[in-house]
Amino acid sequence: MPDISSYSGLDVANIAKISGQAVPSSGLTANAVSDSGVQVYGTGGLWTNPAVTAVYNVGVADTTHTFTKIVGSYRYLQFHALKSDGTLWYWSQTNTYMSSTYFTADGTWRQYGTATDWEDICGGEYTFGAIKDGNIWFIGSGSYRQRGDGGTTAVSNWTQVNSAGNWVSIYHGWRCAWAINSSGEAYATGYGYSYMTGQGTTSTIATFTREKNSLTNIVEVKGGYRATFLRNSSGDVYFTGNNGNAKAGPNITSTSDQNGPVLAVNSSTHYVCAALGGHNDHGGCHIDSDGYLRFNGEASSYMRPDNSATDAKGSSSGLRLTSLGTGWTYYDAMDFAGSSGNLLGIAIKSGTLYMGGQDSQQLKPTFDSTSNQNWIEIRSGVTTAFQRLNVLIAG
């Protein structure tokens, strides 16, 4: 990538505007894509130089940190990450919902506090959630009842909201939150659109409440727009919420809202699910026990990493993408904007990160790639990644 310190032969420091946009006097350097370390990828208009809208800005790779999980906000340039030693880290360029008293918004990875008992983290639309020593913690907007303690106000520092002491996993979906306890029970809080919280109602709930069917041995929760997937330890998948594009799974043929959780993938007759993938309103992929991607839903938005535009809906969902081989460990196409939303997908296969989808073309120039919907290889050496429209982070 070029050093954007000059433009048409002129020093950027002496240029007032480019294409009508003001240019900071310090100029802007575009950094090369690295094959190691933790790196943020985005456009100049989204971070570091908000006054410049060119698609040439790539963040500097940080090789001093190794994280086991990275999550982000879908609205702000903020990330949190876990290390294997149980410490919590953050990277931010804004203090929105992250008070400057506790967080430094300078685009540098910094440790939060000194505790070593952080166990899980998640990112939502305006929120972050965490499990620390078996308790649920929260930071961000409380307006969608994702705090789960009945409160609706925003908190700008990590705040404990449930002290049951037996929580093991946390997930923030579209205007709702889910938590799993050590007994394998799943609880939800937040807005109930399309039955997405599994309560048998579309009403809002403000505290963590167990889903209505009292499922057991739940080990993972992932979301979609107005929808939720739950996986148990046997590899069955349950679904509740909006199924307008018939992406729930091969056991569900109706496109009506599902008042679940109801069985969507039967591990005895369909496939054994080893990992859930975040879906958008159109579709997405789970991963089976052999390491294949299993596609569900409408494909014209290019959520299929094999670049096929053929749908796999209803009883045909859970389609194995055989041509892509095995070794897949992660897939995410979650978005928060509905049918006209942010259609960007990422996936990891054997440590290599791939990106594609209808809106991936907005990031493609960053990687010197043709601006189209097709999936491309981004880099190797990746164990964890996070996406939202125009921003990608890998490490």
Phi and psi in degrees as a GROMACS rama.xvg file:
@    title "Ramachandran Plot"
@    xaxis  label "Phi"
@    yaxis  label "Psi"
@TYPE xy
-78.429  159.983  PRO-2
-84.2471  111.693  ASP-3
-86.3734  63.2476  ILE-4
-104.028  -4.96057  SER-5
-142.804  159.483  SER-6
-144.304  118.757  TYR-7
53.8457  39.3861  SER-8
84.4986  -0.251001  GLY-9
-106.378  145.206  LEU-10
-67.2308  126.029  ASP-11
-57.3446  -32.3971  VAL-12
-61.0843  -20.0985  ALA-13
-104.378  6.7373  ASN-14
-103.042  129.846  ILE-15
-80.4873  -39.6006  ALA-16
-146.288  150.974  LYS-17
-125.089  122.116  ILE-18
51.524  40.6047  SER-19
82.5117  -1.2011  GLY-20
-101.695  135.297  GLN-21
-66.7718  144.591  ALA-22
-117.115  122.28  VAL-23
-58.7041  146.308  PRO-24
-64.7294  -19.6068  SER-25
-79.1047  -11.2742  SER-26
76.7315  -167.382  GLY-27
-149.352  132.376  LEU-28
-108.826  128.513  THR-29
-92.9686  124.268  ALA-30
-99.1123  143.159  ASN-31
-66.8118  151.015  ALA-32
-67.8951  130.703  VAL-33
-101.536  152.163  SER-34
-95.9402  10.1409  ASP-35
-151.242  164.733  SER-36
82.9644  179.815  GLY-37
-98.8206  125.844  VAL-38
-139.635  138.488  GLN-39
-100.927  131.588  VAL-40
-116.922  136.32  TYR-41
-168.988  -170.418  GLY-42
-101.696  156.311  THR-43
-57.9459  -29.606  GLY-44
-75.4633  -9.53706  GLY-45
-107.445  -23.767  LEU-46
-153.648  153.548  TRP-47
70.3593  -51.5582  THR-48
-127.287  75.7879  ASN-49
-63.5867  -14.6122  PRO-50
-84.4298  -9.13933  ALA-51
-114.894  126.35  VAL-52
-101.903  4.78611  THR-53
-65.313  152.853  ALA-54
-97.3338  65.9503  VAL-55
-134.048  8.36188  TYR-56
-95.6488  121.908  ASN-57
-126.191  133.126  VAL-58
-70.729  154.865  GLY-59
-68.3264  135.379  VAL-60
-72.6322  135.341  ALA-61
-106.604  109.77  ASP-62
-97.6004  7.39753  THR-63
-90.4233  -10.6564  THR-64
-125.076  143.578  HIS-65
-126.151  117.875  THR-66
-108.427  149.603  PHE-67
-91.2308  -22.4166  THR-68
-155.571  133.375  LYS-69
-123.123  132.48  ILE-70
-131.69  162.735  VAL-71
-143.118  169.089  GLY-72
-83.5016  142.698  SER-73
-85.7813  -2.35911  TYR-74
-117.729  -23.0407  ARG-75
-132.832  157.491  TYR-76
-79.91  76.4856  LEU-77
-140.115  135.083  GLN-78
-135.025  148.756  PHE-79
-124.071  153.733  HIS-80
-148.456  151.729  ALA-81
-110.061  147.275  LEU-82
-109.648  162.617  LYS-83
-64.7981  -17.4011  SER-84
-87.7809  7.46415  ASP-85
83.0624  10.6229  GLY-86
-89.1882  153.026  THR-87
-110.59  135.147  LEU-88
-127.54  159.422  TRP-89
-143.899  158.609  TYR-90
-141.048  124.813  TRP-91
-148.548  151.569  SER-92
-124.569  15.7247  GLN-93
-152.232  150.062  THR-94
-98.9187  13.6944  ASN-95
-61.592  121.234  THR-96
61.5643  7.48138  TYR-97
-135.03  94.1369  MET-98
-58.4633  139.921  SER-99
-65.6737  -13.8322  SER-100
-66.8563  -30.2172  THR-101
-116.458  -18.8335  TYR-102
-130.25  138.009  PHE-103
-102.599  116.522  THR-104
-94.2939  74.5536  ALA-105
-128.021  16.358  ASP-106
66.4507  32.9315  GLY-107
-126.236  138.154  THR-108
-70.0649  125.483  TRP-109
-134.032  146.858  ARG-110
-78.3174  139.049  GLN-111
-94.1227  114.483  TYR-112
62.7839  -157.626  GLY-113
-126.7  -0.0417601  THR-114
-63.7447  148.64  ALA-115
-122.645  23.6821  THR-116
-119.946  26.185  ASP-117
-77.0751  129.291  TRP-118
-114.459  -30.3083  GLU-119
-155.898  154.71  ASP-120
-143.059  160.29  ILE-121
-152.54  159.666  CYS-122
-123.007  144.286  GLY-123
-124.539  -157.414  GLY-124
-69.7071  -51.9843  GLU-125
-126.411  19.9583  TYR-126
-140.211  162.149  THR-127
-132.693  146.57  PHE-128
-127.513  159.004  GLY-129
-154.494  156.61  ALA-130
-111.925  124.685  ILE-131
-132.406  117.433  LYS-132
52.5075  39.2131  ASP-133
81.3664  1.45179  GLY-134
-111.649  157.716  ASN-135
-94.9165  131.678  ILE-136
-120.656  157.684  TRP-137
-148.036  149.394  PHE-138
-150.482  138.356  ILE-139
128.732  -159.166  GLY-140
-74.9386  137.722  SER-141
-101.72  5.49933  GLY-142
-66.8849  -25.1954  SER-143
-96.8313  12.7214  TYR-144
67.0374  23.1758  ARG-145
-77.6533  -11.5771  GLN-146
-58.5497  -44.7538  ARG-147
83.8434  7.19863  GLY-148
-113.561  12.8981  ASP-149
90.7432  -13.8341  GLY-150
-79.6004  153.877  GLY-151
-123.532  -4.09151  THR-152
-84.354  155.599  THR-153
-76.2595  148.873  ALA-154
-124.567  137.668  VAL-155
-108.933  13.0962  SER-156
-141.965  155.589  ASN-157
-57.2213  127.567  TRP-158
-132.213  130.995  THR-159
-73.1391  128.536  GLN-160
-119.259  -7.89138  VAL-161
-154.121  126.695  ASN-162
-113.899  28.5337  SER-163
-60.69  -28.5663  ALA-164
82.1276  1.02547  GLY-165
-123.702  18.3129  ASN-166
-82.4221  142.25  TRP-167
-124.739  -18.9169  VAL-168
-149.838  147.526  SER-169
-136.476  144.21  ILE-170
-146.898  130.833  TYR-171
-107.109  116.945  HIS-172
-100.29  -157.938  GLY-173
-73.9896  102.548  TRP-174
59.7224  26.8329  ARG-175
-150.343  167.44  CYS-176
-137.956  147.673  ALA-177
-128.111  147.425  TRP-178
-139.009  146.656  ALA-179
-117.7  135.651  ILE-180
-99.5129  177.693  ASN-181
-68.9185  -11.8752  SER-182
-90.5393  1.82592  SER-183
78.3319  24.2151  GLY-184
-99.1905  141.596  GLU-185
-108.736  132.785  ALA-186
-125.549  147.534  TYR-187
-132.669  159.269  ALA-188
-149.722  154.853  THR-189
119.993  -160.811  GLY-190
-69.9773  148.333  TYR-191
-108.578  20.0693  GLY-192
-45.047  132.88  TYR-193
57.3381  22.5478  SER-194
70.1502  26.2126  TYR-195
-70.9749  -14.1157  MET-196
-95.1719  1.43458  THR-197
68.58  28.4202  GLY-198
-100.414  -1.20677  GLN-199
80.7855  10.6675  GLY-200
-148.358  158.621  THR-201
-98.9448  8.14111  THR-202
-76.0462  161.463  SER-203
-81.6823  140.376  THR-204
-122.743  148.125  ILE-205
-113.001  -1.74239  ALA-206
-132.819  154.414  THR-207
-62.2749  122.149  PHE-208
-131.401  135.412  THR-209
-64.8873  140.896  ARG-210
-60.8343  153.909  GLU-211
-67.8463  -21.923  LYS-212
-94.5797  3.36845  ASN-213
50.2196  49.8111  SER-214
-63.3607  154.423  LEU-215
-122.917  163.32  THR-216
59.4282  30.4528  ASN-217
-74.5203  132.643  ILE-218
-122.138  -12.2483  VAL-219
-156.604  144.617  GLU-220
-131.876  135.135  VAL-221
-137.729  164.569  LYS-222
-122.803  175.576  GLY-223
-147.516  178.239  GLY-224
-65.5726  115.467  TYR-225
57.7823  33.6782  ARG-226
-152.948  157.555  ALA-227
-141.887  137.252  THR-228
-109.161  141.867  PHE-229
-129.447  137.723  LEU-230
-119.08  137.726  ARG-231
-102.056  177.166  ASN-232
-70.2514  -14.4191  SER-233
-87.7128  -8.75108  SER-234
93.5762  11.3885  GLY-235
-78.6218  149.269  ASP-236
-120.13  133.117  VAL-237
-112.967  153.388  TYR-238
-137.481  144.465  PHE-239
-146.701  138.57  THR-240
119.402  -157.541  GLY-241
-68.3819  126.349  ASN-242
-127.237  36.1539  ASN-243
-59.0493  -29.655  GLY-244
-105.363  20.847  ASN-245
52.2136  46.3163  ALA-246
-101.968  0.366372  LYS-247
-61.1247  -42.0657  ALA-248
149.907  165.069  GLY-249
-66.6423  -14.6146  PRO-250
-85.9935  -6.04702  ASN-251
-121.735  117.602  ILE-252
-103.092  -19.901  THR-253
-75.655  143.996  SER-254
-96.243  7.48382  THR-255
-74.5144  160.429  SER-256
-56.7585  136.313  ASP-257
-97.8218  117.295  GLN-258
-85.0783  72.955  ASN-259
-103.411  -156.632  GLY-260
-74.3219  134.408  PRO-261
-123.495  153.742  VAL-262
-65.226  123.741  LEU-263
-110.936  -34.8765  ALA-264
-129.805  118.141  VAL-265
-94.8337  117.215  ASN-266
-65.3783  -18.017  SER-267
-84.6868  -28.6317  SER-268
-118.599  -19.5596  THR-269
-108.11  -77.388  HIS-270
-163.883  162.259  TYR-271
-91.973  116.59  VAL-272
-83.0058  125.634  CYS-273
-101.006  -20.9468  ALA-274
-158.772  135.757  ALA-275
-82.3976  150.788  LEU-276
-116.996  144.272  GLY-277
-68.5822  133.016  GLY-278
-111.257  151.906  HIS-279
-99.0281  -171.269  ASN-280
-62.0089  -25.1594  ASP-281
-86.3917  -41.8285  HIS-282
166.038  -164.655  GLY-283
168.26  -166.603  GLY-284
-132.114  144.928  CYS-285
-102.78  178.695  HIS-286
-126.089  130.914  ILE-287
-89.9376  176.784  ASP-288
-70.0892  -12.7822  SER-289
-93.6817  -0.739607  ASP-290
87.7611  14.7464  GLY-291
-90.8302  149.819  TYR-292
-77.3168  141.421  LEU-293
-121.824  109.567  ARG-294
-88.4147  142.375  PHE-295
-132.786  131.592  ASN-296
108.376  -152.947  GLY-297
-90.7772  133.152  GLU-298
-105.92  -4.88961  ALA-299
-67.2625  -16.2881  SER-300
-87.7628  4.26417  SER-301
63.4428  46.6077  TYR-302
-86.4944  -3.73849  MET-303
-87.6717  117.45  ARG-304
-66.663  -7.85273  PRO-305
-88.775  5.95846  ASP-306
65.9526  16.4823  ASN-307
-82.5024  144.59  SER-308
-103.665  21.753  ALA-309
-90.5154  126.648  THR-310
-67.7007  159.276  ASP-311
-140.307  85.8888  ALA-312
-112.473  157.895  LYS-313
54.8101  -127.447  GLY-314
-65.586  -17.3315  SER-315
-90.2838  -5.49841  SER-316
-70.1807  167.411  SER-317
78.0172  23.5723  GLY-318
-65.1953  124.762  LEU-319
-76.88  125.425  ARG-320
-88.6051  74.8541  LEU-321
-59.5783  -37.4806  THR-322
-63.7374  -19.1724  SER-323
-87.9008  -6.14776  LEU-324
74.5826  -172.618  GLY-325
-102.079  -177.721  THR-326
100.781  3.30876  GLY-327
-75.6546  134.516  TRP-328
-124.156  -13.5548  THR-329
-155.014  140.722  TYR-330
-148.123  137.181  TYR-331
-150.031  126.444  ASP-332
-134.299  21.4613  ALA-333
-60.4994  138.803  MET-334
-140.774  167.423  ASP-335
-120.504  19.3495  PHE-336
-123.61  8.22415  ALA-337
80.2582  -155.033  GLY-338
-64.4972  -24.3831  SER-339
-107.77  29.7865  SER-340
-85.2845  -156.539  GLY-341
-89.3158  96.2925  ASN-342
-94.8568  74.1707  LEU-343
-123.761  132.419  LEU-344
-124.759  149.548  GLY-345
-135.364  154.842  ILE-346
-154.215  152.494  ALA-347
-120.567  128.951  ILE-348
-128.128  118.015  LYS-349
48.9452  41.91  SER-350
83.3032  1.4117  GLY-351
-105.696  131.605  THR-352
-93.8235  133.561  LEU-353
-120.877  152.76  TYR-354
-140.895  144.201  MET-355
-170.163  -172.75  GLY-356
113.275  166.43  GLY-357
-54.253  -40.7636  GLN-358
-95.6087  3.39523  ASP-359
-66.8624  -21.8952  SER-360
-62.4504  -19.6492  GLN-361
-73.2683  -22.0331  GLN-362
-99.4046  -16.7649  LEU-363
-54.9622  -41.9071  LYS-364
-59.7567  -25.9292  PRO-365
-59.3868  -30.8945  THR-366
-105.851  20.221  PHE-367
53.1515  39.3505  ASP-368
-116.349  152.278  SER-369
-58.6087  134.652  THR-370
-79.1569  87.2541  SER-371
-139.979  -172.229  ASN-372
-88.598  -9.49056  GLN-373
-66.0216  152.018  ASN-374
-77.2481  139.646  TRP-375
-133.196  158.031  ILE-376
-80.3123  130.786  GLU-377
-95.5376  -55.7739  ILE-378
-169.167  165.067  ARG-379
-98.5373  -175.831  SER-380
68.1435  34.5595  GLY-381
-113.556  130.229  VAL-382
-113.19  -23.6805  THR-383
-147.646  147.116  THR-384
-153.888  164.081  ALA-385
-149.485  145.087  PHE-386
-134.288  151.679  GLN-387
-152.788  169.442  ARG-388
-53.994  122.768  LEU-389
74.51  2.48411  ASN-390
-136.87  134.918  VAL-391
-140.054  138.293  LEU-392
-132.935  139.362  ILE-393
-141.69  149.237  ALA-394
